Amino acid sequence: MWRLGVLIPLLGAGALRVTQAPGEVQVTAGDRVALGCQVEVAEPWEQLRIEWLKDGGHEALCDTRLEPATPKPPAPCAPRAPHLHLAWQPPLATLSVPRARRNDSGRYLCRATLEI
């Protein structure tokens, strides 16, 4: 058994608030895991970039651009992590691991950026 956890994201100047849940999950090989990233934006927006990083890495495992009210069904995070899936059900972005592997253990950070 190993752990998947989330890092506490940094909050911006109040225009964007990001909350992750669960904080930490005990996982064994083959488990299905879902990490949520709730994004609240104080003002109307047109495009949001969501990225999931692992263990303080600088390259995103999974990333996508989203529109405010348009749900996005789960899609693979290929080519970097094809076994991970990202879905958007406003205001929640969910990173799913359908079958956890040992190398999936670590701390995950959801990063949200408003794009103009």
C-alpha positions, 0 to 999 in steps of 0.5 A, spaced: 500 500 500 502 507 498 499 514 498 497 519 493 496 526 496 495 533 494 499 539 495 496 545 497 495 550 491 497 557 492 491 562 491 491 568 487 489 575 488 482 573 490 480 572 482 481 565 482 480 560 488 482 552 487 481 547 492 483 540 492 480 534 495 481 529 498 487 531 501 490 524 502 488 517 499 491 510 501 492 506 495 493 499 493 495 496 486 489 496 481 485 501 485 481 506 482 482 513 484 479 520 483 482 527 485 478 533 485 480 540 483 474 545 484 475 552 481 472 558 483 473 564 479 470 571 481 469 574 475 466 571 468 472 568 464 473 565 457 478 560 458 481 556 464 487 552 463 488 546 468 494 542 469 496 536 474 503 536 476 506 530 481 511 531 486 513 538 485 515 537 478 515 542 473 512 538 467 504 537 467 502 530 467 495 532 464 493 538 462 487 541 458 484 548 456 476 549 459 470 553 457 466 555 463 460 552 462 462 546 457 463 539 461 468 535 458 468 527 458 474 524 461 479 524 456 486 520 457 492 524 459 496 522 453 502 522 451 505 523 458 500 519 462 495 515 458 493 511 464 490 518 467 484 521 465 481 528 466 474 530 466 471 537 467 464 538 470 464 545 472 466 547 477 470 541 478 476 538 474 477 530 476 483 527 475 482 519 475 486 513 475 482 507 473 487 502 475 493 505 480 500 503 479 506 503 484 509 509 480 503 513 481 504 514 488 506 521 490 503 528 491 499 531 486 498 538 485 492 541 481 494 548 478 489 553 474 490 559 470 486 564 467 488 565 460 486 571 456 
